[in-house]
Amino acid sequence: MRVYRNGSLYLEWYNETNSNGNYTMYPYWEDCPRSGYVWYLQPGDVVEIESEGEKAQTTVVPLIASVIPLPAH
């Protein structure tokens, strides 16, 4: 997976397997200063997925949500 921001490569995320069949994902998961990946997606980013020579792209759109609180029971 590749992510392009403002026309430039922002992130390349790939997996590989070792001889034991274990997959490793990059970039790495970080526990400090907070748990999570050290990258994020934002509106306008172009996400590209490639598998077996085929590519697909999509653009991240703004996500707007609202919450209607339910009364406590």
PDB file of N, CA, C and O in Angstrom:
ATOM      1  N   MET A   1       0.846  -1.159   0.000  1.00  0.00           N
ATOM      2  CA  MET A   1       0.000   0.000   0.000  1.00  0.00           C
ATOM      3  C   MET A   1       0.897   1.228   0.000  1.00  0.00           C
ATOM      4  O   MET A   1       1.875   1.296   0.745  1.00  0.00           O
ATOM      5  N   ARG A   2       0.562   2.182  -0.828  1.00  0.00           N
ATOM      6  CA  ARG A   2       1.262   3.453  -0.845  1.00  0.00           C
ATOM      7  C   ARG A   2       0.255   4.566  -0.603  1.00  0.00           C
ATOM      8  O   ARG A   2      -0.894   4.488  -1.038  1.00  0.00           O
ATOM      9  N   VAL A   3       0.699   5.594   0.091  1.00  0.00           N
ATOM     10  CA  VAL A   3      -0.130   6.769   0.312  1.00  0.00           C
ATOM     11  C   VAL A   3       0.625   7.974  -0.220  1.00  0.00           C
ATOM     12  O   VAL A   3       1.783   8.203   0.129  1.00  0.00           O
ATOM     13  N   TYR A   4      -0.043   8.739  -1.066  1.00  0.00           N
ATOM     14  CA  TYR A   4       0.537   9.954  -1.624  1.00  0.00           C
ATOM     15  C   TYR A   4      -0.170  11.150  -1.007  1.00  0.00           C
ATOM     16  O   TYR A   4      -1.399  11.190  -0.947  1.00  0.00           O
ATOM     17  N   ARG A   5       0.603  12.117  -0.551  1.00  0.00           N
ATOM     18  CA  ARG A   5       0.057  13.350   0.022  1.00  0.00           C
ATOM     19  C   ARG A   5       0.638  14.509  -0.765  1.00  0.00           C
ATOM     20  O   ARG A   5       1.856  14.650  -0.884  1.00  0.00           O
ATOM     21  N   ASN A   6      -0.254  15.341  -1.304  1.00  0.00           N
ATOM     22  CA  ASN A   6       0.160  16.492  -2.119  1.00  0.00           C
ATOM     23  C   ASN A   6       1.082  16.074  -3.266  1.00  0.00           C
ATOM     24  O   ASN A   6       2.018  16.792  -3.619  1.00  0.00           O
ATOM     25  N   GLY A   7       0.801  14.901  -3.840  1.00  0.00           N
ATOM     26  CA  GLY A   7       1.550  14.434  -4.994  1.00  0.00           C
ATOM     27  C   GLY A   7       2.860  13.726  -4.686  1.00  0.00           C
ATOM     28  O   GLY A   7       3.524  13.220  -5.590  1.00  0.00           O
ATOM     29  N   SER A   8       3.236  13.691  -3.400  1.00  0.00           N
ATOM     30  CA  SER A   8       4.495  13.036  -3.017  1.00  0.00           C
ATOM     31  C   SER A   8       4.213  11.781  -2.204  1.00  0.00           C
ATOM     32  O   SER A   8       3.215  11.704  -1.487  1.00  0.00           O
ATOM     33  N   LEU A   9       5.098  10.803  -2.322  1.00  0.00           N
ATOM     34  CA  LEU A   9       4.953   9.579  -1.543  1.00  0.00           C
ATOM     35  C   LEU A   9       5.098   9.900  -0.060  1.00  0.00           C
ATOM     36  O   LEU A   9       6.130  10.411   0.373  1.00  0.00           O
ATOM     37  N   TYR A  10       4.055   9.597   0.717  1.00  0.00           N
ATOM     38  CA  TYR A  10       4.032   9.852   2.155  1.00  0.00           C
ATOM     39  C   TYR A  10       4.347   8.583   2.924  1.00  0.00           C
ATOM     40  O   TYR A  10       5.007   8.633   3.962  1.00  0.00           O
ATOM     41  N   LEU A  11       3.884   7.447   2.427  1.00  0.00           N
ATOM     42  CA  LEU A  11       3.997   6.197   3.171  1.00  0.00           C
ATOM     43  C   LEU A  11       4.022   5.038   2.204  1.00  0.00           C
ATOM     44  O   LEU A  11       3.282   5.020   1.221  1.00  0.00           O
ATOM     45  N   GLU A  12       4.865   4.082   2.480  1.00  0.00           N
ATOM     46  CA  GLU A  12       4.820   2.808   1.773  1.00  0.00           C
ATOM     47  C   GLU A  12       4.719   1.731   2.831  1.00  0.00           C
ATOM     48  O   GLU A  12       5.615   1.576   3.661  1.00  0.00           O
ATOM     49  N   TRP A  13       3.641   0.997   2.799  1.00  0.00           N
ATOM     50  CA  TRP A  13       3.346  -0.016   3.807  1.00  0.00           C
ATOM     51  C   TRP A  13       3.297  -1.350   3.098  1.00  0.00           C
ATOM     52  O   TRP A  13       2.545  -1.515   2.138  1.00  0.00           O
ATOM     53  N   TYR A  14       4.074  -2.287   3.548  1.00  0.00           N
ATOM     54  CA  TYR A  14       4.108  -3.572   2.871  1.00  0.00           C
ATOM     55  C   TYR A  14       4.219  -4.676   3.906  1.00  0.00           C
ATOM     56  O   TYR A  14       4.508  -4.427   5.077  1.00  0.00           O
ATOM     57  N   ASN A  15       3.991  -5.867   3.466  1.00  0.00           N
ATOM     58  CA  ASN A  15       4.202  -7.000   4.358  1.00  0.00           C
ATOM     59  C   ASN A  15       5.099  -8.002   3.670  1.00  0.00           C
ATOM     60  O   ASN A  15       5.194  -8.052   2.444  1.00  0.00           O
ATOM     61  N   GLU A  16       5.741  -8.783   4.478  1.00  0.00           N
ATOM     62  CA  GLU A  16       6.588  -9.844   3.959  1.00  0.00           C
ATOM     63  C   GLU A  16       6.490 -11.011   4.929  1.00  0.00           C
ATOM     64  O   GLU A  16       6.106 -10.847   6.087  1.00  0.00           O
ATOM     65  N   THR A  17       6.832 -12.153   4.451  1.00  0.00           N
ATOM     66  CA  THR A  17       6.776 -13.335   5.301  1.00  0.00           C
ATOM     67  C   THR A  17       8.171 -13.950   5.389  1.00  0.00           C
ATOM     68  O   THR A  17       8.931 -13.938   4.421  1.00  0.00           O
ATOM     69  N   ASN A  18       8.489 -14.480   6.553  1.00  0.00           N
ATOM     70  CA  ASN A  18       9.782 -15.139   6.693  1.00  0.00           C
ATOM     71  C   ASN A  18       9.608 -16.643   6.455  1.00  0.00           C
ATOM     72  O   ASN A  18       8.523 -17.089   6.081  1.00  0.00           O
ATOM     73  N   SER A  19      10.657 -17.414   6.668  1.00  0.00           N
ATOM     74  CA  SER A  19      10.595 -18.855   6.391  1.00  0.00           C
ATOM     75  C   SER A  19       9.622 -19.579   7.310  1.00  0.00           C
ATOM     76  O   SER A  19       9.201 -20.695   7.004  1.00  0.00           O
ATOM     77  N   ASN A  20       9.254 -18.961   8.436  1.00  0.00           N
ATOM     78  CA  ASN A  20       8.277 -19.568   9.344  1.00  0.00           C
ATOM     79  C   ASN A  20       6.843 -19.226   8.967  1.00  0.00           C
ATOM     80  O   ASN A  20       5.905 -19.724   9.589  1.00  0.00           O
ATOM     81  N   GLY A  21       6.660 -18.379   7.950  1.00  0.00           N
ATOM     82  CA  GLY A  21       5.316 -17.988   7.545  1.00  0.00           C
ATOM     83  C   GLY A  21       4.762 -16.818   8.338  1.00  0.00           C
ATOM     84  O   GLY A  21       3.585 -16.486   8.200  1.00  0.00           O
ATOM     85  N   ASN A  22       5.594 -16.178   9.176  1.00  0.00           N
ATOM     86  CA  ASN A  22       5.135 -15.027   9.952  1.00  0.00           C
ATOM     87  C   ASN A  22       5.221 -13.767   9.100  1.00  0.00           C
ATOM     88  O   ASN A  22       6.208 -13.547   8.398  1.00  0.00           O
ATOM     89  N   TYR A  23       4.166 -12.934   9.169  1.00  0.00           N
ATOM     90  CA  TYR A  23       4.145 -11.682   8.420  1.00  0.00           C
ATOM     91  C   TYR A  23       4.662 -10.542   9.282  1.00  0.00           C
ATOM     92  O   TYR A  23       4.414 -10.501  10.487  1.00  0.00           O
ATOM     93  N   THR A  24       5.373  -9.627   8.664  1.00  0.00           N
ATOM     94  CA  THR A  24       5.854  -8.420   9.318  1.00  0.00           C
ATOM     95  C   THR A  24       5.274  -7.236   8.569  1.00  0.00           C
ATOM     96  O   THR A  24       5.328  -7.193   7.340  1.00  0.00           O
ATOM     97  N   MET A  25       4.720  -6.275   9.295  1.00  0.00           N
ATOM     98  CA  MET A  25       4.120  -5.107   8.677  1.00  0.00           C
ATOM     99  C   MET A  25       4.999  -3.891   8.938  1.00  0.00           C
ATOM    100  O   MET A  25       5.538  -3.735  10.034  1.00  0.00           O
ATOM    101  N   TYR A  26       5.144  -3.045   7.952  1.00  0.00           N
ATOM    102  CA  TYR A  26       5.904  -1.814   8.082  1.00  0.00           C
ATOM    103  C   TYR A  26       4.995  -0.665   7.656  1.00  0.00           C
ATOM    104  O   TYR A  26       4.204  -0.892   6.741  1.00  0.00           O
ATOM    105  N   PRO A  27       5.019   0.513   8.204  1.00  0.00           N
ATOM    106  CA  PRO A  27       5.887   0.903   9.304  1.00  0.00           C
ATOM    107  C   PRO A  27       5.467   0.219  10.593  1.00  0.00           C
ATOM    108  O   PRO A  27       4.357  -0.300  10.715  1.00  0.00           O
ATOM    109  N   TYR A  28       6.365   0.232  11.530  1.00  0.00           N
ATOM    110  CA  TYR A  28       6.177  -0.506  12.770  1.00  0.00           C
ATOM    111  C   TYR A  28       5.122   0.118  13.669  1.00  0.00           C
ATOM    112  O   TYR A  28       4.843   1.314  13.588  1.00  0.00           O
ATOM    113  N   TRP A  29       4.546  -0.705  14.520  1.00  0.00           N
ATOM    114  CA  TRP A  29       3.663  -0.266  15.592  1.00  0.00           C
ATOM    115  C   TRP A  29       4.541   0.337  16.682  1.00  0.00           C
ATOM    116  O   TRP A  29       5.545  -0.262  17.067  1.00  0.00           O
ATOM    117  N   GLU A  30       4.181   1.498  17.175  1.00  0.00           N
ATOM    118  CA  GLU A  30       4.951   2.175  18.219  1.00  0.00           C
ATOM    119  C   GLU A  30       4.165   2.175  19.518  1.00  0.00           C
ATOM    120  O   GLU A  30       2.954   2.396  19.502  1.00  0.00           O
ATOM    121  N   ASP A  31       4.824   1.934  20.636  1.00  0.00           N
ATOM    122  CA  ASP A  31       4.173   1.981  21.935  1.00  0.00           C
ATOM    123  C   ASP A  31       4.418   3.305  22.653  1.00  0.00           C
ATOM    124  O   ASP A  31       3.748   3.595  23.645  1.00  0.00           O
ATOM    125  N   CYS A  32       5.354   4.107  22.178  1.00  0.00           N
ATOM    126  CA  CYS A  32       5.705   5.332  22.880  1.00  0.00           C
ATOM    127  C   CYS A  32       5.890   6.450  21.865  1.00  0.00           C
ATOM    128  O   CYS A  32       6.555   6.188  20.863  1.00  0.00           O
ATOM    129  N   PRO A  33       5.386   7.644  22.010  1.00  0.00           N
ATOM    130  CA  PRO A  33       4.742   8.173  23.211  1.00  0.00           C
ATOM    131  C   PRO A  33       3.298   7.713  23.376  1.00  0.00           C
ATOM    132  O   PRO A  33       2.740   7.855  24.464  1.00  0.00           O
ATOM    133  N   ARG A  34       2.674   7.168  22.334  1.00  0.00           N
ATOM    134  CA  ARG A  34       1.332   6.597  22.444  1.00  0.00           C
ATOM    135  C   ARG A  34       1.292   5.358  21.566  1.00  0.00           C
ATOM    136  O   ARG A  34       2.074   5.233  20.624  1.00  0.00           O
ATOM    137  N   SER A  35       0.401   4.461  21.866  1.00  0.00           N
ATOM    138  CA  SER A  35       0.312   3.241  21.062  1.00  0.00           C
ATOM    139  C   SER A  35      -0.335   3.555  19.719  1.00  0.00           C
ATOM    140  O   SER A  35      -1.328   4.280  19.652  1.00  0.00           O
ATOM    141  N   GLY A  36       0.229   3.011  18.665  1.00  0.00           N
ATOM    142  CA  GLY A  36      -0.340   3.190  17.340  1.00  0.00           C
ATOM    143  C   GLY A  36       0.733   3.237  16.279  1.00  0.00           C
ATOM    144  O   GLY A  36       1.929   3.215  16.569  1.00  0.00           O
ATOM    145  N   TYR A  37       0.274   3.304  15.037  1.00  0.00           N
ATOM    146  CA  TYR A  37       1.210   3.462  13.937  1.00  0.00           C
ATOM    147  C   TYR A  37       1.670   4.907  13.892  1.00  0.00           C
ATOM    148  O   TYR A  37       0.977   5.792  14.393  1.00  0.00           O
ATOM    149  N   VAL A  38       2.811   5.156  13.309  1.00  0.00           N
ATOM    150  CA  VAL A  38       3.394   6.487  13.297  1.00  0.00           C
ATOM    151  C   VAL A  38       2.986   7.270  12.040  1.00  0.00           C
ATOM    152  O   VAL A  38       3.702   8.175  11.612  1.00  0.00           O
ATOM    153  N   TRP A  39       1.849   6.925  11.459  1.00  0.00           N
ATOM    154  CA  TRP A  39       1.345   7.617  10.296  1.00  0.00           C
ATOM    155  C   TRP A  39      -0.159   7.740  10.430  1.00  0.00           C
ATOM    156  O   TRP A  39      -0.768   7.081  11.273  1.00  0.00           O
ATOM    157  N   TYR A  40      -0.753   8.571   9.611  1.00  0.00           N
ATOM    158  CA  TYR A  40      -2.201   8.746   9.614  1.00  0.00           C
ATOM    159  C   TYR A  40      -2.654   9.157   8.218  1.00  0.00           C
ATOM    160  O   TYR A  40      -1.868   9.668   7.420  1.00  0.00           O
ATOM    161  N   LEU A  41      -3.931   8.926   7.938  1.00  0.00           N
ATOM    162  CA  LEU A  41      -4.518   9.351   6.681  1.00  0.00           C
ATOM    163  C   LEU A  41      -5.282  10.639   6.915  1.00  0.00           C
ATOM    164  O   LEU A  41      -5.833  10.859   7.993  1.00  0.00           O
ATOM    165  N   GLN A  42      -5.313  11.487   5.899  1.00  0.00           N
ATOM    166  CA  GLN A  42      -6.110  12.701   5.995  1.00  0.00           C
ATOM    167  C   GLN A  42      -6.798  12.936   4.658  1.00  0.00           C
ATOM    168  O   GLN A  42      -6.353  12.426   3.630  1.00  0.00           O
ATOM    169  N   PRO A  43      -7.893  13.716   4.669  1.00  0.00           N
ATOM    170  CA  PRO A  43      -8.613  13.964   3.423  1.00  0.00           C
ATOM    171  C   PRO A  43      -7.680  14.481   2.325  1.00  0.00           C
ATOM    172  O   PRO A  43      -6.814  15.322   2.565  1.00  0.00           O
ATOM    173  N   GLY A  44      -7.879  13.956   1.125  1.00  0.00           N
ATOM    174  CA  GLY A  44      -7.057  14.331  -0.017  1.00  0.00           C
ATOM    175  C   GLY A  44      -5.918  13.368  -0.292  1.00  0.00           C
ATOM    176  O   GLY A  44      -5.369  13.365  -1.394  1.00  0.00           O
ATOM    177  N   ASP A  45      -5.548  12.540   0.698  1.00  0.00           N
ATOM    178  CA  ASP A  45      -4.508  11.531   0.460  1.00  0.00           C
ATOM    179  C   ASP A  45      -4.994  10.536  -0.587  1.00  0.00           C
ATOM    180  O   ASP A  45      -6.172  10.179  -0.615  1.00  0.00           O
ATOM    181  N   VAL A  46      -4.090  10.095  -1.435  1.00  0.00           N
ATOM    182  CA  VAL A  46      -4.405   9.069  -2.427  1.00  0.00           C
ATOM    183  C   VAL A  46      -3.798   7.765  -1.938  1.00  0.00           C
ATOM    184  O   VAL A  46      -2.593   7.675  -1.707  1.00  0.00           O
ATOM    185  N   VAL A  47      -4.650   6.750  -1.781  1.00  0.00           N
ATOM    186  CA  VAL A  47      -4.222   5.437  -1.299  1.00  0.00           C
ATOM    187  C   VAL A  47      -4.173   4.495  -2.499  1.00  0.00           C
ATOM    188  O   VAL A  47      -5.144   4.367  -3.244  1.00  0.00           O
ATOM    189  N   GLU A  48      -3.036   3.845  -2.672  1.00  0.00           N
ATOM    190  CA  GLU A  48      -2.834   2.922  -3.787  1.00  0.00           C
ATOM    191  C   GLU A  48      -2.525   1.540  -3.222  1.00  0.00           C
ATOM    192  O   GLU A  48      -1.666   1.384  -2.354  1.00  0.00           O
ATOM    193  N   ILE A  49      -3.234   0.553  -3.726  1.00  0.00           N
ATOM    194  CA  ILE A  49      -3.008  -0.841  -3.341  1.00  0.00           C
ATOM    195  C   ILE A  49      -2.542  -1.590  -4.583  1.00  0.00           C
ATOM    196  O   ILE A  49      -3.095  -1.417  -5.670  1.00  0.00           O
ATOM    197  N   GLU A  50      -1.524  -2.421  -4.411  1.00  0.00           N
ATOM    198  CA  GLU A  50      -1.023  -3.216  -5.529  1.00  0.00           C
ATOM    199  C   GLU A  50      -0.897  -4.659  -5.082  1.00  0.00           C
ATOM    200  O   GLU A  50      -0.379  -4.949  -4.003  1.00  0.00           O
ATOM    201  N   SER A  51      -1.376  -5.555  -5.922  1.00  0.00           N
ATOM    202  CA  SER A  51      -1.261  -6.981  -5.639  1.00  0.00           C
ATOM    203  C   SER A  51      -1.175  -7.730  -6.964  1.00  0.00           C
ATOM    204  O   SER A  51      -1.999  -7.535  -7.857  1.00  0.00           O
ATOM    205  N   GLU A  52      -0.189  -8.567  -7.075  1.00  0.00           N
ATOM    206  CA  GLU A  52       0.006  -9.403  -8.254  1.00  0.00           C
ATOM    207  C   GLU A  52      -0.029  -8.587  -9.543  1.00  0.00           C
ATOM    208  O   GLU A  52      -0.621  -9.006 -10.537  1.00  0.00           O
ATOM    209  N   GLY A  53       0.612  -7.415  -9.516  1.00  0.00           N
ATOM    210  CA  GLY A  53       0.729  -6.596 -10.709  1.00  0.00           C
ATOM    211  C   GLY A  53      -0.465  -5.702 -11.009  1.00  0.00           C
ATOM    212  O   GLY A  53      -0.409  -4.912 -11.952  1.00  0.00           O
ATOM    213  N   GLU A  54      -1.527  -5.800 -10.248  1.00  0.00           N
ATOM    214  CA  GLU A  54      -2.712  -4.969 -10.445  1.00  0.00           C
ATOM    215  C   GLU A  54      -2.728  -3.856  -9.403  1.00  0.00           C
ATOM    216  O   GLU A  54      -2.367  -4.080  -8.247  1.00  0.00           O
ATOM    217  N   LYS A  55      -3.148  -2.647  -9.810  1.00  0.00           N
ATOM    218  CA  LYS A  55      -3.192  -1.500  -8.906  1.00  0.00           C
ATOM    219  C   LYS A  55      -4.599  -0.931  -8.850  1.00  0.00           C
ATOM    220  O   LYS A  55      -5.348  -0.973  -9.825  1.00  0.00           O
ATOM    221  N   ALA A  56      -4.939  -0.398  -7.682  1.00  0.00           N
ATOM    222  CA  ALA A  56      -6.191   0.334  -7.495  1.00  0.00           C
ATOM    223  C   ALA A  56      -5.890   1.533  -6.624  1.00  0.00           C
ATOM    224  O   ALA A  56      -5.060   1.454  -5.718  1.00  0.00           O
ATOM    225  N   GLN A  57      -6.569   2.660  -6.895  1.00  0.00           N
ATOM    226  CA  GLN A  57      -6.363   3.882  -6.125  1.00  0.00           C
ATOM    227  C   GLN A  57      -7.700   4.446  -5.676  1.00  0.00           C
ATOM    228  O   GLN A  57      -8.721   4.272  -6.341  1.00  0.00           O
ATOM    229  N   THR A  58      -7.675   5.123  -4.538  1.00  0.00           N
ATOM    230  CA  THR A  58      -8.831   5.866  -4.054  1.00  0.00           C
ATOM    231  C   THR A  58      -8.328   7.082  -3.295  1.00  0.00           C
ATOM    232  O   THR A  58      -7.205   7.098  -2.790  1.00  0.00           O
ATOM    233  N   THR A  59      -9.168   8.092  -3.221  1.00  0.00           N
ATOM    234  CA  THR A  59      -8.825   9.308  -2.499  1.00  0.00           C
ATOM    235  C   THR A  59      -9.600   9.355  -1.199  1.00  0.00           C
ATOM    236  O   THR A  59     -10.804   9.101  -1.177  1.00  0.00           O
ATOM    237  N   VAL A  60      -8.913   9.679  -0.117  1.00  0.00           N
ATOM    238  CA  VAL A  60      -9.540   9.771   1.202  1.00  0.00           C
ATOM    239  C   VAL A  60     -10.435  11.011   1.224  1.00  0.00           C
ATOM    240  O   VAL A  60     -10.005  12.105   0.857  1.00  0.00           O
ATOM    241  N   VAL A  61     -11.669  10.828   1.653  1.00  0.00           N
ATOM    242  CA  VAL A  61     -12.622  11.939   1.743  1.00  0.00           C
ATOM    243  C   VAL A  61     -12.820  12.324   3.206  1.00  0.00           C
ATOM    244  O   VAL A  61     -12.547  11.522   4.099  1.00  0.00           O
ATOM    245  N   PRO A  62     -13.297  13.553   3.458  1.00  0.00           N
ATOM    246  CA  PRO A  62     -13.564  13.953   4.843  1.00  0.00           C
ATOM    247  C   PRO A  62     -14.656  13.066   5.445  1.00  0.00           C
ATOM    248  O   PRO A  62     -15.621  12.710   4.768  1.00  0.00           O
ATOM    249  N   LEU A  63     -14.499  12.723   6.687  1.00  0.00           N
ATOM    250  CA  LEU A  63     -15.486  11.925   7.400  1.00  0.00           C
ATOM    251  C   LEU A  63     -16.148  12.820   8.435  1.00  0.00           C
ATOM    252  O   LEU A  63     -15.495  13.361   9.328  1.00  0.00           O
ATOM    253  N   ILE A  64     -17.447  12.960   8.295  1.00  0.00           N
ATOM    254  CA  ILE A  64     -18.212  13.785   9.227  1.00  0.00           C
ATOM    255  C   ILE A  64     -19.235  12.879   9.898  1.00  0.00           C
ATOM    256  O   ILE A  64     -19.957  12.141   9.229  1.00  0.00           O
ATOM    257  N   ALA A  65     -19.290  12.939  11.203  1.00  0.00           N
ATOM    258  CA  ALA A  65     -20.213  12.081  11.949  1.00  0.00           C
ATOM    259  C   ALA A  65     -20.905  12.901  13.028  1.00  0.00           C
ATOM    260  O   ALA A  65     -20.380  13.903  13.512  1.00  0.00           O
ATOM    261  N   SER A  66     -22.074  12.453  13.381  1.00  0.00           N
ATOM    262  CA  SER A  66     -22.773  13.065  14.518  1.00  0.00           C
ATOM    263  C   SER A  66     -23.310  11.942  15.385  1.00  0.00           C
ATOM    264  O   SER A  66     -23.554  10.829  14.920  1.00  0.00           O
ATOM    265  N   VAL A  67     -23.483  12.260  16.635  1.00  0.00           N
ATOM    266  CA  VAL A  67     -23.934  11.262  17.603  1.00  0.00           C
ATOM    267  C   VAL A  67     -25.176  11.787  18.289  1.00  0.00           C
ATOM    268  O   VAL A  67     -25.213  12.933  18.736  1.00  0.00           O
ATOM    269  N   ILE A  68     -26.189  10.949  18.369  1.00  0.00           N
ATOM    270  CA  ILE A  68     -27.381  11.303  19.128  1.00  0.00           C
ATOM    271  C   ILE A  68     -27.334  10.467  20.404  1.00  0.00           C
ATOM    272  O   ILE A  68     -27.500   9.248  20.351  1.00  0.00           O
ATOM    273  N   PRO A  69     -27.111  11.103  21.540  1.00  0.00           N
ATOM    274  CA  PRO A  69     -27.024  10.333  22.779  1.00  0.00           C
ATOM    275  C   PRO A  69     -28.352   9.674  23.131  1.00  0.00           C
ATOM    276  O   PRO A  69     -29.422  10.256  22.954  1.00  0.00           O
ATOM    277  N   LEU A  70     -28.258   8.475  23.623  1.00  0.00           N
ATOM    278  CA  LEU A  70     -29.464   7.760  24.081  1.00  0.00           C
ATOM    279  C   LEU A  70     -29.621   7.996  25.576  1.00  0.00           C
ATOM    280  O   LEU A  70     -28.632   8.110  26.301  1.00  0.00           O
ATOM    281  N   PRO A  71     -30.864   8.067  26.033  1.00  0.00           N
ATOM    282  CA  PRO A  71     -31.064   8.254  27.472  1.00  0.00           C
ATOM    283  C   PRO A  71     -30.542   7.052  28.261  1.00  0.00           C
ATOM    284  O   PRO A  71     -30.611   5.912  27.803  1.00  0.00           O
ATOM    285  N   ALA A  72     -30.025   7.330  29.444  1.00  0.00           N
ATOM    286  CA  ALA A  72     -29.526   6.256  30.293  1.00  0.00           C
ATOM    287  C   ALA A  72     -30.701   5.410  30.778  1.00  0.00           C
ATOM    288  O   ALA A  72     -31.788   5.926  31.037  1.00  0.00           O
ATOM    289  N   HIS A  73     -30.471   4.132  30.895  1.00  0.00           N
ATOM    290  CA  HIS A  73     -31.529   3.217  31.379  1.00  0.00           C
ATOM    291  C   HIS A  73     -31.304   2.857  32.808  1.00  0.00           C
ATOM    292  O   HIS A  73     -32.086   2.101  33.384  1.00  0.00           O
TER     293      HIS A  73
END
